[in-house]
Amino acid sequence: MKHLKTYQLFEAKTGLTKEQEAFLDRYTEGTWTYNPATGLVDVKGDFDCGGRGTIKTFGGIKFGKVSGSFDCHRNKLTSLEGGPQEVGGDFECQRNRLTSLEGGPQVVRGDFYFHRNSLTSLKGAPQVVGGRFDCSNNELTSLEGAPQEVGGSVSCYNNQLTSLEGGPQVVVGDFRCFENNLTSLEGAPQEVGGDFYCDAFALKKGEWNLKGWLKLLREGSPEAQKLISTILSAEALNKEIQKDPAGMAMKLKEVWNDENFKETRSKLVWPKGYGDSAELVGDLDDVGF
């Protein structure tokens, strides 16, 4: 295994200790380089110190970019201080003792696993996640700080959430939020590409939309009806109408003349000219346009 040290011997002694070099040599699967100008260590390949059960810190090392995956799961970490700023693959820090994500990566191109820790906040979470985002089995009371778009599935089950405010708005895969204390779906994703699971109901792929929500209002349990009404209320819809009236007119067209929607529809407030457009779009949808 080859490791690159782009500095002279005297710089190495002041830049990294022998213990730090040994730590990097042991767990790097590829090559690492130390930049004395920034004090950061970049890894070309993977870094894997996961599953050891004993590691409490990164030994004062500060990582920059890791081209592959970074795995530090199942250890005794209480902080991600010194962790990589950007990871080209997966980042795994699940089953530690983390109370904060600060110091961790801001860009994770693959999956980001940090379930089974002691997190109460997502402050410091990466804002770019290309794959899965798994924050399940923590002590979260809010999703504030989460990335707004996730390229895979989102798992936030078994926390202490009462709403989904601050959470991702675009989820390419499934969204799993069961085993919480949800009293509202405010902040729920606008788009879910897969299934949506919570304690009160489950909607399959292609059902997380107005048609699926109205179906729950008609056929769901009292708990499901109560939850779904928090995102189908006139107040909630009016907020979205003010943001994007033309887009909402198109979204509402399939349910515009649904009997279960008429009462809510009467309370919608449209900017000048958009109310008539919404009526027309709804009528056209009824005749197959």
Secondary structure as GFF3:
##gff-version 3
##sequence-region A 1 289
A	DSSP	alpha_helix	9	15	.	.	.	ID=ss1
A	DSSP	alpha_helix	18	27	.	.	.	ID=ss2
A	DSSP	beta_strand	28	35	.	.	.	ID=ss3
A	DSSP	beta_strand	40	48	.	.	.	ID=ss4
A	DSSP	beta_strand	63	66	.	.	.	ID=ss5
A	DSSP	beta_strand	70	71	.	.	.	ID=ss6
A	DSSP	beta_strand	86	87	.	.	.	ID=ss7
A	DSSP	beta_strand	91	92	.	.	.	ID=ss8
A	DSSP	beta_strand	107	108	.	.	.	ID=ss9
A	DSSP	beta_strand	112	113	.	.	.	ID=ss10
A	DSSP	beta_strand	128	129	.	.	.	ID=ss11
A	DSSP	beta_strand	133	134	.	.	.	ID=ss12
A	DSSP	beta_strand	149	150	.	.	.	ID=ss13
A	DSSP	beta_strand	154	155	.	.	.	ID=ss14
A	DSSP	beta_strand	170	171	.	.	.	ID=ss15
A	DSSP	beta_strand	175	176	.	.	.	ID=ss16
A	DSSP	beta_strand	191	192	.	.	.	ID=ss17
A	DSSP	beta_strand	196	197	.	.	.	ID=ss18
A	DSSP	beta_strand	202	203	.	.	.	ID=ss19
A	DSSP	alpha_helix	210	219	.	.	.	ID=ss20
A	DSSP	alpha_helix	222	232	.	.	.	ID=ss21
A	DSSP	alpha_helix	234	243	.	.	.	ID=ss22
A	DSSP	alpha_helix	245	252	.	.	.	ID=ss23
A	DSSP	three_ten_helix	253	255	.	.	.	ID=ss24
A	DSSP	three_ten_helix	259	261	.	.	.	ID=ss25
A	DSSP	alpha_helix	262	265	.	.	.	ID=ss26
A	DSSP	alpha_helix	274	286	.	.	.	ID=ss27
###
